Amino acid sequence: MNIKRAIAIAAGLVLSASAAAQSWPTRPITLIVPFPAGGGTDAFARPLAAQLSKQLGRQVVIDNRGGAGGTLGAGIAARATPDGYTWFIGAAHHAIAPAIYPKLDYDIQKDLIPVALLATPPQVIVVNPQKVPVNDLKAFLDYAKKNPGKLNYGSAGNGTSHHLAGELFKLQTKTFITHIPYRGAGPALQDLIAGQVDVMFDGLGSSSGHIKGGRIKALAVASNKRAPGFPDVPTTAEAGVPGYEVSTWYGMWAVKGTPAEVIERMSGEVQKALASPELKTSWNNAGSDIPQMTQAQFTAMVASDITRWGQVVKASGVKLD
């Protein structure tokens, strides 16, 4: 094969790949959300799906696959056909899971490709106001210390950021609160509202609507600044627990083997969606800024979090309940 022919073939392949990316999508796209409806991942995935549907001219649908702290849905996504029609919406939980679950049926760093960071809301300490009659974090701490073991907290499941946020809070404040894991933040929140659990260390995205509706009470956000859309909720430092800072994050992954050109196209569409007035308003209402992070930076962040949480889990001795 002469040089001119080789160059022509290579150019043809480039053009073919580019054309495929431009013609994609030709049918509906699925976003796998590894928790039941009503949780933090869902709170950001649904507005994103609606915006992407408008931009791409194809329906983008949510497939909720809850269970095992979000790892069940991640495994399903990792085994999906890598044709650009299945994407995974995961969370900080998935950087924690490798240290908590010793026998995962997928590898988050080998089987899925980070595409974009979507949102970074802080964790928020919320209580059922009828079950826990306090108005601020100091009063909550006093109540918890006077009633060791009486209070319980719900989480999205073992090994999730909710779980570790609760255990870190107990460690720092020297309190004893019983952990009750659920299949997702949505079911846990419903039981918090119903009074079946007393408190949650939740991502603000899933709690935001219930806080504004008065069904649960926010005592503090676990960040170094007050959250967008919630100017009246103090930080944990302001409320009397300095040094307790726990944020969560949500992101999109592609299935390994998805054409690079399609991943690049989706990455661009996501950034366009995040810049839209609709998502800016939605994110503000859910207590999150719009993240400014490239695909490469998100990839590095995920790897860093896996290492960091592995060290935290090892040092804390957190075990599956």
C-alpha positions in Angstrom: 0.0 0.0 0.0 1.5 3.3 -1.0 1.6 6.4 1.3 -1.1 8.3 -0.6 -3.5 5.4 -0.4 -2.8 5.0 3.4 -3.4 8.7 4.0 -6.7 8.5 2.0 -7.9 5.5 4.0 -7.0 7.2 7.3 -8.8 10.4 6.2 -11.8 8.3 5.3 -11.9 6.7 8.7 -11.7 10.1 10.4 -14.5 11.4 8.3 -16.6 8.3 8.9 -16.2 8.6 12.6 -17.0 12.3 12.5 -20.1 11.6 10.4 -21.2 8.9 12.9 -20.9 11.3 15.8 -22.9 14.0 13.9 -25.7 11.5 13.0 -25.9 10.2 16.5 -28.4 9.8 18.1 -30.9 8.1 15.8 -33.1 6.6 18.6 -33.9 7.2 22.3 -31.1 7.4 24.8 -31.1 5.8 28.3 -29.6 7.3 31.4 -29.2 4.6 34.1 -29.7 6.1 37.6 -28.6 3.5 40.2 -31.2 4.6 42.9 -35.0 4.8 43.1 -36.8 7.9 42.1 -36.7 10.8 44.5 -33.1 10.7 45.5 -30.3 13.1 44.8 -29.0 11.4 41.7 -32.5 11.4 40.3 -33.0 15.1 41.2 -30.3 16.2 38.8 -30.6 13.4 36.2 -34.3 14.2 35.3 -33.8 17.9 34.5 -30.6 17.0 32.6 -32.5 14.3 30.6 -35.3 16.8 29.7 -32.7 19.4 28.5 -30.7 16.9 26.5 -33.9 15.7 24.9 -34.5 19.2 23.6 -31.0 19.6 22.4 -30.6 16.2 20.7 -34.1 15.9 19.2 -34.4 12.4 20.7 -36.0 11.3 23.9 -33.6 10.8 26.8 -35.2 8.5 29.4 -34.3 7.6 33.0 -34.0 4.0 34.0 -33.9 3.7 37.8 -32.0 0.6 38.9 -31.7 0.9 42.7 -29.9 -1.5 45.1 -26.7 -2.3 47.0 -25.7 1.3 47.6 -25.9 2.2 43.9 -23.6 -0.6 42.8 -26.3 -2.7 41.3 -27.2 -0.1 38.7 -23.5 0.6 38.1 -22.9 -3.1 37.2 -25.8 -3.0 34.8 -24.4 0.1 33.1 -21.0 -1.4 32.9 -22.4 -4.5 31.0 -24.5 -2.4 28.6 -23.8 -2.3 24.9 -21.3 0.4 24.2 -23.2 2.0 21.3 -23.8 5.5 22.7 -27.4 4.8 23.7 -26.8 3.9 27.4 -25.1 6.2 29.9 -24.6 6.1 33.6 -25.4 8.8 36.1 -23.4 8.0 39.2 -22.4 9.8 42.4 -19.7 10.2 45.1 -21.0 6.9 46.4 -19.3 5.1 43.5 -15.9 6.4 44.5 -16.6 5.0 48.0 -18.0 1.6 46.9 -14.7 -0.1 46.0 -13.5 0.2 49.6 -16.9 -0.9 51.1 -17.9 -3.7 48.7 -15.1 -6.3 48.3 -16.7 -8.2 45.4 -18.1 -5.7 43.0 -19.0 -7.1 39.6 -17.6 -4.1 37.8 -14.6 -1.8 38.0 -15.6 1.9 38.0 -12.2 2.9 36.5 -12.0 0.1 33.9 -15.5 -0.5 32.8 -16.9 3.0 32.7 -15.5 6.3 31.3 -16.0 9.6 33.1 -17.8 12.1 30.8 -18.8 15.1 32.9 -19.2 16.3 36.5 -22.9 17.4 36.8 -23.5 18.9 40.3 -21.7 19.4 43.6 -24.3 20.1 46.3 -23.3 19.9 50.0 -24.6 17.4 52.4 -27.3 18.8 54.7 -28.4 17.6 58.2 -32.2 17.3 58.2 -34.6 16.1 60.8 -38.3 15.3 61.1 -39.5 18.3 63.2 -42.2 16.3 64.9 -39.9 13.5 66.0 -36.9 15.7 66.8 -38.3 19.0 68.2 -35.1 21.2 67.8 -34.5 24.4 65.9 -30.7 24.3 65.4 -27.7 22.0 65.4 -26.6 22.8 68.9 -30.0 21.8 70.3 -29.8 18.6 68.2 -26.4 17.7 69.7 -27.7 18.3 73.2 -30.7 16.1 72.5 -28.5 13.3 70.9 -26.0 13.3 73.8 -28.8 13.2 76.4 -30.5 10.3 74.6 -27.7 8.0 73.3 -29.0 5.3 70.9 -32.5 6.8 70.9 -32.1 8.6 67.5 -31.6 6.9 64.2 -30.5 8.1 60.7 -31.5 6.9 57.3 -29.1 6.7 54.4 -29.2 5.8 50.7 -27.5 2.5 51.5 -24.4 1.0 53.0 -21.2 2.7 51.7 -23.0 5.8 50.3 -21.9 9.3 51.1 -24.9 9.6 53.4 -23.7 6.6 55.4 -20.1 7.9 55.8 -21.3 11.4 56.5 -23.4 10.1 59.4 -20.5 8.0 60.8 -18.1 11.0 60.5 -20.6 13.2 62.3 -20.9 10.7 65.1 -17.1 10.4 65.4 -16.6 14.1 65.5 -19.4 15.0 67.9 -19.0 11.8 70.1 -22.7 10.9 69.6 -24.4 7.6 69.1 -27.1 7.5 66.4 -28.2 4.2 64.8 -27.7 3.8 61.1 -30.7 2.5 59.0 -29.7 1.8 55.3 -32.3 2.0 52.5 -32.2 1.3 48.8 -31.8 4.9 48.0 -32.2 8.5 49.3 -35.8 8.6 48.0 -37.2 5.8 50.2 -35.1 7.1 53.2 -36.5 10.6 52.8 -40.1 9.2 52.6 -39.5 7.5 55.9 -38.0 10.6 57.4 -41.0 12.6 56.4 -43.3 9.9 57.8 -41.4 9.8 61.1 -39.9 6.3 60.7 -36.4 7.8 60.9 -35.3 10.9 62.8 -32.5 12.4 60.8 -30.6 12.2 57.5 -27.2 13.4 56.3 -28.5 13.9 52.8 -27.3 15.5 49.6 -29.1 18.9 49.4 -30.4 18.0 45.9 -32.9 15.4 47.2 -33.9 17.2 50.4 -34.3 20.7 48.9 -38.0 20.4 47.9 -39.0 18.8 51.2 -37.1 21.5 53.2 -38.9 24.3 51.2 -42.2 22.5 51.7 -41.7 22.4 55.5 -41.9 18.6 55.7 -38.3 18.3 57.1 -36.1 20.9 58.8 -32.6 21.7 57.7 -30.2 22.3 60.7 -27.0 23.0 58.7 -25.2 22.4 55.4 -21.8 20.6 55.7 -19.8 23.1 53.7 -17.6 26.1 54.2 -20.3 28.4 52.7 -24.0 28.6 52.6 -25.7 26.8 49.7 -27.2 28.6 46.7 -31.0 28.9 47.1 -30.7 28.3 50.9 -29.3 31.5 52.4 -31.0 31.0 55.8 -29.5 27.5 56.4 -26.2 28.0 58.3 -23.0 26.0 57.7 -21.9 23.4 60.2 -19.1 25.7 61.4 -21.6 28.5 62.0 -23.9 26.1 63.8 -21.2 24.8 66.2 -19.5 21.9 64.5 -16.4 23.3 62.9 -14.4 21.0 60.6 -17.4 18.9 59.6 -17.6 19.4 55.9 -19.0 16.7 53.5 -20.1 17.4 50.0 -21.4 15.1 47.4 -21.3 15.1 43.6 -23.0 13.6 40.6 -21.6 12.8 37.3 -22.0 11.0 33.9 -20.1 8.0 32.6 -20.0 6.2 29.3 -19.8 2.5 28.8 -16.3 1.4 28.0 -16.1 0.9 24.2 -18.4 3.7 23.3 -17.0 5.5 20.3 -14.8 8.4 21.4 -16.5 10.7 18.9 -19.8 10.0 20.5 -18.4 10.5 24.0 -17.0 13.9 22.9 -20.3 14.9 21.4 -22.2 13.9 24.6 -19.7 15.8 26.7 -20.3 18.9 24.7 -24.0 18.5 24.9 -23.9 18.1 28.6 -21.8 21.3 29.0 -24.3 23.1 26.8 -27.2 21.8 28.9 -25.4 22.9 32.1 -25.1 26.4 30.7 -28.8 26.7 29.9 -31.0 29.0 32.0 -33.3 26.0 32.8 -30.6 24.0 34.5 -29.0 27.0 36.2 -32.3 27.7 37.9 -32.9 24.0 38.7 -29.4 23.6 40.1 -29.8 26.7 42.2 -33.1 25.5 43.6 -31.4 22.2 44.5 -28.5 24.0 46.3 -25.8 23.4 43.8 -23.5 25.6 41.7 -22.9 24.7 38.1 -19.5 22.9 38.1 -16.7 24.2 35.9 -14.7 21.1 35.2 -13.3 19.4 32.0 -13.7 15.7 31.2 -10.0 15.2 32.1 -10.4 17.0 35.4 -13.4 14.9 36.3 -11.5 11.7 35.5 -8.7 12.8 37.8 -11.2 13.8 40.5 -12.9 10.3 40.4 -9.5 8.6 40.7 -8.4 10.9 43.6 -11.7 10.3 45.5 -11.4 6.5 45.2 -8.0 6.7 46.8 -9.1 9.2 49.5 -12.3 7.4 50.5 -10.4 4.1 50.6 -8.1 5.6 53.2 -11.0 7.1 55.1 -12.9 3.8 55.2 -9.8 1.9 56.3 -9.0 4.4 59.1 -12.6 4.6 60.3 -13.3 0.9 60.3 -16.7 1.4 58.7 -18.3 -2.0 57.9 -21.4 -3.1 56.0 -24.3 -3.3 58.4 
